[in-house]
Amino acid sequence: MTVLLAEDNATFRKSLKLLIALDGKIQVVGEAKDGLEAVQLARILKPEVIVMDIAMPLLNGLQATQTILKAYPGIRVLMLSAHPDPEYIQQAMHFGASGYLIKQSSTEFLARAIREVLNGRTYFSASISRKLRDESQIVFEKHEAAKKKAA
């Protein structure tokens, strides 16, 4: 399993690389410090998964994801953010990201998330999954109420 890390914070990027190395089955093939470099390295290295920070200089993670997946739809992108902002999550999914991790939880679940997206599944941090479930329940309840009212 090959991974490209795209994270502007060098210390955090090194931490992610060390965590991945502990897994033993996932290989970090490149590191990008900004979105533009992520696009360039994706073209050269063609990793299976990119762990992509959202807030990066030159080209943010959402823009980089859109550009990469347009050219290489087989690459999986796992978004990484410090904030579970619903708008960012929606944009990430719209641009084709396969998952969304909160940085605070990424250390515990990073290898599992990489494997999940590599196997064609989606992966969200637990707090995001709960939020998505709750939002879906609200939409469903509104829809059911509207159906009853119309009947």
MDAnalysis code that builds the backbone (N, CA, C; Angstrom):
import MDAnalysis as mda
import numpy as np

u = mda.Universe.empty(453, n_residues=151, atom_resindex=np.repeat(np.arange(151), 3), trajectory=True)
u.add_TopologyAttr("name", ["N", "CA", "C"] * 151)
u.add_TopologyAttr("resid", np.arange(1, 152))
u.add_TopologyAttr("resname", ["MET", "THR", "VAL", "LEU", "LEU", "ALA", "GLU", "ASP", "ASN", "ALA", "THR", "PHE", "ARG", "LYS", "SER", "LEU", "LYS", "LEU", "LEU", "ILE", "ALA", "LEU", "ASP", "GLY", "LYS", "ILE", "GLN", "VAL", "VAL", "GLY", "GLU", "ALA", "LYS", "ASP", "GLY", "LEU", "GLU", "ALA", "VAL", "GLN", "LEU", "ALA", "ARG", "ILE", "LEU", "LYS", "PRO", "GLU", "VAL", "ILE", "VAL", "MET", "ASP", "ILE", "ALA", "MET", "PRO", "LEU", "LEU", "ASN", "GLY", "LEU", "GLN", "ALA", "THR", "GLN", "THR", "ILE", "LEU", "LYS", "ALA", "TYR", "PRO", "GLY", "ILE", "ARG", "VAL", "LEU", "MET", "LEU", "SER", "ALA", "HIS", "PRO", "ASP", "PRO", "GLU", "TYR", "ILE", "GLN", "GLN", "ALA", "MET", "HIS", "PHE", "GLY", "ALA", "SER", "GLY", "TYR", "LEU", "ILE", "LYS", "GLN", "SER", "SER", "THR", "GLU", "PHE", "LEU", "ALA", "ARG", "ALA", "ILE", "ARG", "GLU", "VAL", "LEU", "ASN", "GLY", "ARG", "THR", "TYR", "PHE", "SER", "ALA", "SER", "ILE", "SER", "ARG", "LYS", "LEU", "ARG", "ASP", "GLU", "SER", "GLN", "ILE", "VAL", "PHE", "GLU", "LYS", "HIS", "GLU", "ALA", "ALA", "LYS", "LYS", "LYS", "ALA", "ALA"])
u.atoms.positions = np.array([
    [0.847, -1.173, 0.000],
    [0.000, 0.000, 0.000],
    [0.895, 1.238, 0.000],
    [0.688, 2.105, -0.961],
    [1.517, 3.305, -1.065],
    [0.707, 4.553, -0.733],
    [1.340, 5.447, 0.023],
    [0.671, 6.650, 0.518],
    [1.535, 7.879, 0.273],
    [0.869, 8.950, -0.120],
    [1.481, 10.271, -0.201],
    [0.896, 11.093, 0.934],
    [1.746, 11.727, 1.721],
    [1.286, 12.609, 2.798],
    [1.338, 14.049, 2.312],
    [0.232, 14.752, 2.406],
    [0.170, 16.160, 2.031],
    [-0.272, 16.947, 3.264],
    [0.690, 17.557, 3.922],
    [0.470, 18.265, 5.198],
    [1.517, 19.357, 5.300],
    [1.085, 20.591, 5.546],
    [2.037, 21.709, 5.582],
    [2.834, 21.789, 6.874],
    [2.342, 21.205, 7.947],
    [3.060, 21.232, 9.214],
    [4.064, 20.082, 9.232],
    [5.350, 20.419, 9.131],
    [6.403, 19.400, 9.012],
    [6.432, 18.450, 10.211],
    [6.231, 18.971, 11.403],
    [6.255, 18.128, 12.602],
    [5.107, 17.133, 12.587],
    [3.925, 17.604, 12.250],
    [2.762, 16.717, 12.199],
    [2.926, 15.694, 11.069],
    [3.465, 16.131, 9.950],
    [3.715, 15.232, 8.819],
    [4.661, 14.103, 9.234],
    [5.723, 14.443, 9.975],
    [6.657, 13.420, 10.458],
    [5.964, 12.448, 11.397],
    [5.090, 12.970, 12.254],
    [4.335, 12.111, 13.174],
    [3.455, 11.132, 12.411],
    [2.780, 11.635, 11.373],
    [1.940, 10.764, 10.551],
    [2.776, 9.671, 9.891],
    [3.944, 10.060, 9.395],
    [4.821, 9.102, 8.730],
    [5.275, 8.012, 9.700],
    [5.608, 8.405, 10.917],
    [6.011, 7.424, 11.932],
    [4.870, 6.471, 12.281],
    [3.671, 7.004, 12.399],
    [2.508, 6.165, 12.689],
    [2.278, 5.147, 11.580],
    [2.392, 5.602, 10.361],
    [2.187, 4.711, 9.221],
    [3.274, 3.641, 9.194],
    [4.509, 4.039, 9.484],
    [5.623, 3.083, 9.489],
    [5.403, 1.974, 10.515],
    [4.759, 2.280, 11.633],
    [4.478, 1.275, 12.658],
    [3.577, 0.164, 12.131],
    [2.740, 0.498, 11.155],
    [1.835, -0.493, 10.591],
    [2.600, -1.603, 9.879],
    [3.672, -1.241, 9.190],
    [4.500, -2.229, 8.518],
    [4.056, -2.631, 7.131],
    [2.812, -2.396, 6.778],
    [2.301, -2.794, 5.469],
    [1.994, -1.600, 4.572],
    [2.124, -0.418, 5.116],
    [1.837, 0.796, 4.360],
    [3.146, 1.556, 4.184],
    [3.428, 1.965, 2.955],
    [4.677, 2.664, 2.657],
    [4.390, 4.104, 2.236],
    [5.023, 5.051, 2.916],
    [4.933, 6.461, 2.521],
    [5.928, 6.662, 1.386],
    [5.407, 6.982, 0.205],
    [6.268, 7.139, -0.978],
    [6.625, 8.595, -1.255],
    [5.951, 9.529, -0.564],
    [6.255, 10.935, -0.776],
    [5.587, 11.807, 0.260],
    [6.113, 13.034, 0.371],
    [5.570, 14.010, 1.309],
    [5.472, 15.358, 0.612],
    [4.324, 15.995, 0.740],
    [4.095, 17.308, 0.143],
    [3.821, 18.321, 1.239],
    [4.391, 19.505, 1.090],
    [4.207, 20.562, 2.094],
    [3.112, 21.552, 1.716],
    [2.559, 21.420, 0.504],
    [1.461, 22.283, 0.069],
    [0.651, 21.553, -0.997],
    [-0.490, 22.109, -1.346],
    [-1.369, 21.467, -2.311],
    [-0.784, 21.349, -3.696],
    [-0.037, 22.337, -4.114],
    [0.580, 22.295, -5.440],
    [1.592, 21.155, -5.535],
    [2.399, 21.007, -4.494],
    [3.363, 19.910, -4.468],
    [2.645, 18.557, -4.422],
    [1.507, 18.489, -3.749],
    [0.729, 17.252, -3.700],
    [0.272, 16.850, -5.098],
    [-0.187, 17.818, -5.872],
    [-0.614, 17.547, -7.243],
    [0.566, 17.034, -8.070],
    [1.703, 17.691, -7.938],
    [2.891, 17.298, -8.700],
    [3.367, 15.894, -8.310],
    [3.413, 15.616, -7.012],
    [3.871, 14.302, -6.555],
    [2.877, 13.190, -6.901],
    [1.590, 13.508, -6.891],
    [0.586, 12.519, -7.283],
    [0.799, 12.109, -8.738],
    [1.123, 13.074, -9.575],
    [1.375, 12.799, -10.998],
    [2.598, 11.909, -11.170],
    [3.646, 12.188, -10.414],
    [4.904, 11.445, -10.543],
    [4.830, 10.075, -9.861],
    [4.326, 10.040, -8.629],
    [4.385, 8.826, -7.807],
    [3.173, 7.906, -7.951],
    [2.024, 8.492, -8.322],
    [0.764, 7.749, -8.439],
    [0.516, 6.835, -7.226],
    [0.443, 7.420, -6.050],
    [0.197, 6.611, -4.844],
    [-1.220, 6.039, -4.865],
    [-1.437, 5.022, -4.080],
    [-2.776, 4.448, -3.982],
    [-3.695, 5.342, -3.136],
    [-3.117, 5.946, -2.089],
    [-3.881, 6.802, -1.186],
    [-3.089, 8.077, -0.917],
    [-3.816, 9.194, -0.842],
    [-3.207, 10.452, -0.416],
    [-3.906, 10.885, 0.867],
    [-3.124, 11.118, 1.915],
    [-3.649, 11.696, 3.144],
    [-3.442, 13.196, 2.984],
    [-4.554, 13.930, 2.835],
    [-4.527, 15.321, 2.395],
    [-5.094, 16.273, 3.456],
    [-4.247, 17.165, 3.929],
    [-4.697, 18.228, 4.827],
    [-5.557, 19.197, 4.018],
    [-6.539, 19.785, 4.646],
    [-7.382, 20.750, 3.935],
    [-6.704, 22.109, 3.858],
    [-6.189, 22.595, 4.979],
    [-5.637, 23.954, 5.027],
    [-4.143, 23.925, 4.715],
    [-3.821, 24.181, 3.446],
    [-2.420, 24.222, 3.018],
    [-2.204, 25.428, 2.116],
    [-0.965, 25.904, 2.044],
    [-0.671, 27.050, 1.181],
    [-0.635, 26.662, -0.308],
    [-0.646, 27.666, -1.139],
    [-0.565, 27.599, -2.604],
    [-1.804, 27.004, -3.248],
    [-2.253, 25.882, -2.762],
    [-3.457, 25.218, -3.255],
    [-3.999, 24.446, -2.065],
    [-5.233, 24.750, -1.648],
    [-5.721, 24.042, -0.455],
    [-6.028, 22.581, -0.794],
    [-6.260, 21.792, 0.235],
    [-6.469, 20.367, 0.048],
    [-7.676, 20.014, -0.799],
    [-8.738, 20.824, -0.707],
    [-9.925, 20.565, -1.519],
    [-9.619, 20.779, -3.003],
    [-8.941, 21.881, -3.309],
    [-8.584, 22.166, -4.702],
    [-7.615, 21.116, -5.232],
    [-6.644, 20.735, -4.408],
    [-5.676, 19.720, -4.822],
    [-6.381, 18.384, -5.070],
    [-7.316, 18.022, -4.206],
    [-8.076, 16.776, -4.370],
    [-8.838, 16.787, -5.681],
    [-9.510, 17.870, -5.955],
    [-10.282, 17.984, -7.195],
    [-9.377, 17.819, -8.415],
    [-8.240, 18.488, -8.401],
    [-7.298, 18.419, -9.524],
    [-6.742, 17.010, -9.697],
    [-6.326, 16.398, -8.598],
    [-5.736, 15.057, -8.652],
    [-6.747, 14.024, -9.136],
    [-7.944, 14.051, -8.574],
    [-8.925, 13.016, -8.915],
    [-9.489, 13.186, -10.319],
    [-9.443, 14.389, -10.832],
    [-9.851, 14.594, -12.220],
    [-8.864, 13.884, -13.154],
    [-7.583, 13.964, -12.844],
    [-6.545, 13.344, -13.677],
    [-6.335, 11.870, -13.354],
    [-6.493, 11.494, -12.074],
    [-6.207, 10.120, -11.621],
    [-7.346, 9.621, -10.726],
    [-8.472, 9.267, -11.318],
    [-9.634, 8.873, -10.507],
    [-9.428, 7.610, -9.663],
    [-8.396, 6.838, -9.946],
    [-8.136, 5.624, -9.168],
    [-7.456, 5.873, -7.841],
    [-6.897, 7.067, -7.658],
    [-6.265, 7.405, -6.383],
    [-7.358, 7.683, -5.352],
    [-7.153, 7.232, -4.152],
    [-8.087, 7.504, -3.051],
    [-7.518, 8.640, -2.209],
    [-8.382, 9.571, -1.812],
    [-7.949, 10.693, -0.986],
    [-8.660, 10.622, 0.355],
    [-7.868, 10.691, 1.402],
    [-8.367, 10.716, 2.770],
    [-8.083, 12.111, 3.305],
    [-9.126, 12.900, 3.495],
    [-8.962, 14.278, 3.955],
    [-8.625, 14.299, 5.443],
    [-7.859, 15.310, 5.812],
    [-7.417, 15.483, 7.186],
    [-7.660, 16.938, 7.565],
    [-8.321, 17.163, 8.684],
    [-8.612, 18.528, 9.094],
    [-8.640, 18.632, 10.615],
    [-8.393, 19.825, 11.096],
    [-8.471, 20.072, 12.534],
    [-9.912, 20.315, 12.970],
    [-10.800, 20.581, 12.004],
    [-12.175, 20.953, 12.342],
    [-13.179, 20.095, 11.565],
    [-14.224, 19.643, 12.254],
    [-15.261, 18.871, 11.577],
    [-16.327, 19.772, 10.945],
    [-15.899, 20.757, 10.187],
    [-16.805, 21.713, 9.558],
    [-17.662, 21.004, 8.507],
    [-18.992, 20.995, 8.665],
    [-19.869, 20.282, 7.719],
    [-19.689, 20.738, 6.266],
    [-19.416, 22.013, 6.062],
    [-19.225, 22.508, 4.696],
    [-17.971, 21.900, 4.061],
    [-16.897, 21.810, 4.830],
    [-15.676, 21.179, 4.319],
    [-15.914, 19.709, 4.007],
    [-16.641, 19.035, 4.879],
    [-16.926, 17.615, 4.674],
    [-17.716, 17.429, 3.389],
    [-18.739, 18.242, 3.191],
    [-19.550, 18.152, 1.976],
    [-18.712, 18.436, 0.732],
    [-17.874, 19.465, 0.792],
    [-17.027, 19.791, -0.355],
    [-16.043, 18.656, -0.635],
    [-15.461, 18.108, 0.408],
    [-14.505, 17.010, 0.228],
    [-15.172, 15.821, -0.464],
    [-16.367, 15.472, -0.042],
    [-17.085, 14.363, -0.667],
    [-17.486, 14.708, -2.101],
    [-17.894, 15.946, -2.317],
    [-18.258, 16.398, -3.664],
    [-17.067, 16.279, -4.616],
    [-15.878, 16.599, -4.143],
    [-14.677, 16.542, -4.976],
    [-14.102, 15.133, -5.081],
    [-14.718, 14.162, -4.400],
    [-14.327, 12.768, -4.572],
    [-13.500, 12.148, -3.463],
    [-13.328, 12.844, -2.344],
    [-12.576, 12.260, -1.233],
    [-13.279, 11.001, -0.743],
    [-12.497, 10.036, -0.299],
    [-13.038, 8.765, 0.172],
    [-13.238, 8.730, 1.678],
    [-12.772, 9.749, 2.362],
    [-12.929, 9.777, 3.804],
    [-12.485, 11.098, 4.373],
    [-12.738, 11.259, 5.673],
    [-12.451, 12.521, 6.348],
    [-12.090, 12.211, 7.787],
    [-10.862, 12.546, 8.151],
    [-10.372, 12.322, 9.511],
    [-10.131, 13.647, 10.217],
    [-10.461, 13.684, 11.478],
    [-10.131, 14.821, 12.314],
    [-8.713, 14.597, 12.833],
    [-7.877, 15.606, 12.769],
    [-6.466, 15.439, 13.150],
    [-6.303, 14.871, 14.551],
    [-7.154, 15.266, 15.474],
    [-7.031, 14.796, 16.840],
    [-7.240, 13.284, 16.948],
    [-8.036, 12.717, 16.049],
    [-8.291, 11.277, 16.109],
    [-7.452, 10.501, 15.104],
    [-6.722, 11.201, 14.267],
    [-6.008, 10.535, 13.179],
    [-4.932, 9.578, 13.672],
    [-4.329, 9.880, 14.811],
    [-3.242, 9.026, 15.286],
    [-3.726, 7.620, 15.612],
    [-4.917, 7.519, 16.134],
    [-5.448, 6.215, 16.535],
    [-5.981, 5.411, 15.352],
    [-6.506, 6.094, 14.348],
    [-7.241, 5.413, 13.291],
    [-6.636, 5.546, 11.895],
    [-5.488, 6.156, 11.771],
    [-4.938, 6.465, 10.452],
    [-4.726, 5.221, 9.590],
    [-4.041, 4.222, 10.090],
    [-3.776, 3.022, 9.288],
    [-5.077, 2.332, 8.888],
    [-6.018, 2.248, 9.812],
    [-7.310, 1.630, 9.505],
    [-8.040, 2.427, 8.422],
    [-8.013, 3.748, 8.531],
    [-8.679, 4.599, 7.538],
    [-8.047, 4.429, 6.159],
    [-6.729, 4.343, 6.106],
    [-6.035, 4.144, 4.830],
    [-6.467, 2.826, 4.203],
    [-6.514, 1.761, 5.005],
    [-6.928, 0.458, 4.486],
    [-8.368, 0.485, 3.980],
    [-9.230, 1.131, 4.734],
    [-10.647, 1.199, 4.341],
    [-10.822, 1.890, 2.986],
    [-10.212, 3.064, 2.834],
    [-10.391, 3.784, 1.565],
    [-9.701, 3.053, 0.418],
    [-8.605, 2.381, 0.707],
    [-7.911, 1.609, -0.317],
    [-8.777, 0.452, -0.813],
    [-9.606, -0.075, 0.071],
    [-10.509, -1.164, -0.290],
    [-11.841, -0.669, -0.845],
    [-11.904, 0.605, -1.213],
    [-13.092, 1.136, -1.871],
    [-14.203, 1.583, -0.950],
    [-13.936, 1.613, 0.332],
    [-14.951, 2.054, 1.287],
    [-14.661, 3.489, 1.721],
    [-15.608, 4.084, 2.398],
    [-15.398, 5.417, 2.956],
    [-15.031, 5.289, 4.422],
    [-14.395, 6.325, 4.939],
    [-14.025, 6.309, 6.350],
    [-14.160, 7.720, 6.899],
    [-14.858, 7.832, 8.017],
    [-15.016, 9.111, 8.702],
    [-14.634, 8.940, 10.164],
    [-14.066, 9.975, 10.746],
    [-13.839, 9.973, 12.196],
    [-15.179, 9.745, 12.873],
    [-15.159, 9.157, 14.052],
    [-16.397, 8.820, 14.764],
    [-17.288, 10.042, 14.977],
    [-16.697, 11.174, 15.321],
    [-17.514, 12.374, 15.564],
    [-18.226, 12.822, 14.294],
    [-17.583, 12.650, 13.157],
    [-18.208, 13.020, 11.887],
    [-19.296, 12.020, 11.534],
    [-19.047, 10.747, 11.752],
    [-20.063, 9.725, 11.474],
    [-21.323, 9.990, 12.282],
    [-21.148, 10.324, 13.561],
    [-22.315, 10.637, 14.401],
    [-23.055, 11.847, 13.865],
    [-22.317, 12.873, 13.497],
    [-22.936, 14.093, 12.979],
    [-23.696, 13.810, 11.678],
    [-23.111, 13.030, 10.781],
    [-23.779, 12.681, 9.525],
    [-25.028, 11.844, 9.788],
    [-24.920, 10.899, 10.734],
    [-26.081, 10.084, 11.089],
    [-27.207, 10.948, 11.644],
    [-26.868, 11.871, 12.538],
    [-27.879, 12.739, 13.139],
    [-28.538, 13.637, 12.094],
    [-27.728, 14.177, 11.188],
    [-28.280, 15.033, 10.124],
    [-29.189, 14.224, 9.206],
    [-28.811, 12.998, 8.891],
    [-29.635, 12.132, 8.046],
    [-30.961, 11.821, 8.734],
    [-30.911, 11.586, 10.037],
    [-32.131, 11.294, 10.798],
    [-33.082, 12.488, 10.766],
    [-32.561, 13.685, 10.898],
    [-33.390, 14.893, 10.865],
    [-34.050, 15.029, 9.494],
    [-33.283, 14.833, 8.429],
    [-33.835, 14.921, 7.072],
    [-34.922, 13.870, 6.886],
    [-34.663, 12.645, 7.338],
    [-35.643, 11.572, 7.216],
    [-36.932, 11.926, 7.962],
    [-36.803, 12.418, 9.183],
    [-37.983, 12.765, 9.977],
    [-38.781, 13.878, 9.324],
    [-38.112, 14.867, 8.754],
    [-38.810, 15.950, 8.046],
    [-39.546, 15.402, 6.828],
    [-38.893, 14.491, 6.119],
    [-39.504, 13.886, 4.936],
    [-40.748, 13.087, 5.324],
    [-40.640, 12.311, 6.394],
    [-41.782, 11.507, 6.862],
    [-42.928, 12.408, 7.312],
    [-42.603, 13.492, 7.994],
    [-43.644, 14.432, 8.453],
    [-44.346, 15.073, 7.246],
    [-43.577, 15.424, 6.223],
    [-44.160, 16.022, 5.017],
    [-45.061, 15.019, 4.291],
    [-44.677, 13.739, 4.272],
    [-45.508, 12.707, 3.638],
    [-46.826, 12.536, 4.379],
    [-46.763, 12.547, 5.717],
    [-47.988, 12.403, 6.516],
    [-48.901, 13.598, 6.311],
    [-48.325, 14.775, 6.234],
    [-49.106, 15.997, 6.063],
    [-49.782, 15.998, 4.685],
    [-49.073, 15.505, 3.676],
    [-49.624, 15.474, 2.324],
    [-50.724, 14.415, 2.173],
    [-50.687, 13.383, 3.004],
    [-51.649, 12.282, 2.889],
    [-52.946, 12.588, 3.535],
])
